[in-house]
Amino acid sequence: MNKNNQFGKQGWTPDRIKDLSGKTFIITGTTSGTGFEASRILLSKGAKVMMLNRNPKKAADTIAALKEKLGNTIDVTNITLDLGEQDSVKKAAAKVLEQVDRIDALMCNAAIAQVPTQKITKDGWESQMGVNYFGHFTLQALLFPMINKSRGRIVAVGSMGYDMGIKAIKFDDLNWDKNYTANDAYSQSKLAQIMSIFELQDRLETAGNTAVKAYACHPGSSRTNLINTSGSLMMKMIFGLMKLSPLTQPAENGAYPELMCATEPDLDQTAFYGPTGRSNWVGPVGPHYIAPHAKDKAAAKRLWDMSEKETGVQWKF
Ligand SMILES: NC(=O)c1ccc[n+]([C@@H]2O[C@H](COP(=O)([O-])OP(=O)(O)OC[C@H]3O[C@@H](n4cnc5c(N)ncnc54)[C@H](OP(=O)(O)O)[C@@H]3O)[C@@H](O)[C@H]2O)c1
């Protein structure tokens, strides 16, 4: 456990969030897990929440479930977005820009994980890289002008998986045409999400932009639908057993790091945030160690330049 946690022994908790009336949060993937819990907590503090989900029926059920918990007056809407299709991301971003006049934080929460066989998205990327990384890269770039105007934040929900697999971006075989494994490909997508946040910080600094802040965090090991949605039968069984052990925590706790990054004033951007207990899977939330490969400057610059080229989307700083 990190003894220097600035939020004390219990770590960061949502009690620290003040009234969020007048603030707008955009969050991807809220039909279950940490995204649902983060939305619920933001709404309970009076925020406006715009959810971005791929399945309209599930999104409607989510809104109904949130209203049942918090009452009909909460300000929650959904825009359909499939992160696995760049066209869908672009359409959704345009709708967001039409429908809100400020973005206090964009929370890049949605993901698929441990996809057992290599799948390629419509745009030509390995599915986890396409959904988790390229989908959010484009969304961030397109919403950036309004985040900038609002002096808002960009939050990437990564994973301790960034420190598993090959611990590098496989630039010469990004789609894993050779030696695909579910874990390597997932880990790469999560490393890319985290790396690009630190590169974004550098690019903001170079542009003299102090308005926008970018944060990288992860939920530890939380009891959500993640593996059930996209993992193999074996992974479902393994994670099903893990869920019964103290190596996992409730989805609500998994939402705390992203909520902290979206709302806590004066948070150090250069840190990595998540649970600080055993293996960083559970426990009090705060800043903790990040391995140097996640801050490899040459790789991050190459990743960013490649991503602008691959997506055809340019950031306008
Ligand atoms: N749970 C953990 O232990 C753990 C560990 C490390 C990192 N994480 C990270 O935590 C974040 C939240 O995951 P979770 O654990 O809460 O999992 P979850 O319960 O499965 O939630 C994932 C959300 O992402 C959505 N989603 C999936 N593919 C999408 C797409 N193509 N377009 C738009 N939305 C999509 C899902 O929507 P559908 O309902 O339509 O599938 C769902 O709402 C992810 O970034 C994950 O990588 C989780």
The ligand as a Gaussian input file, in Angstrom:
#p B3LYP/6-31G(d) Opt

LIG

0 1
 N      -13.100000      -5.201000     -14.506000
 C      -11.792000      -5.234000     -14.326000
 O      -11.273000      -5.947000     -13.466000
 C      -10.915000      -4.371000     -15.170000
 C       -9.526000      -4.503000     -15.029000
 C       -8.698000      -3.659000     -15.752000
 C       -9.251000      -2.699000     -16.583000
 N      -10.610000      -2.606000     -16.725000
 C      -11.129000      -1.557000     -17.599000
 O      -12.268000      -0.933000     -17.004000
 C      -13.086000      -0.381000     -18.020000
 C      -14.546000      -0.706000     -17.754000
 O      -14.749000      -2.079000     -17.939000
 P      -15.676000      -2.953000     -16.976000
 O      -14.777000      -3.835000     -16.225000
 O      -16.642000      -2.107000     -16.258000
 O      -16.406000      -3.886000     -18.068000
 P      -17.931000      -4.039000     -18.537000
 O      -18.821000      -4.252000     -17.364000
 O      -17.878000      -5.108000     -19.569000
 O      -18.246000      -2.637000     -19.226000
 C      -17.690000      -2.318000     -20.474000
 C      -18.569000      -1.335000     -21.186000
 O      -17.958000      -1.062000     -22.473000
 C      -18.972000      -1.165000     -23.458000
 N      -18.429000      -1.451000     -24.790000
 C      -17.784000      -2.571000     -25.196000
 N      -17.484000      -2.485000     -26.489000
 C      -17.942000      -1.294000     -26.934000
 C      -17.949000      -0.638000     -28.191000
 N      -17.451000      -1.204000     -29.292000
 N      -18.489000       0.602000     -28.285000
 C      -19.032000       1.187000     -27.186000
 N      -19.075000       0.601000     -25.967000
 C      -18.535000      -0.624000     -25.847000
 C      -19.895000      -2.251000     -22.954000
 O      -21.118000      -2.168000     -23.641000
 P      -22.039000      -3.453000     -24.020000
 O      -22.983000      -3.608000     -22.882000
 O      -22.701000      -3.049000     -25.279000
 O      -21.130000      -4.651000     -24.164000
 C      -19.970000      -1.867000     -21.483000
 O      -20.907000      -0.831000     -21.303000
 C      -12.519000      -0.914000     -19.341000
 O      -11.741000       0.095000     -19.943000
 C      -11.641000      -2.066000     -18.928000
 O      -10.570000      -2.300000     -19.838000
 C      -11.444000      -3.430000     -16.035000

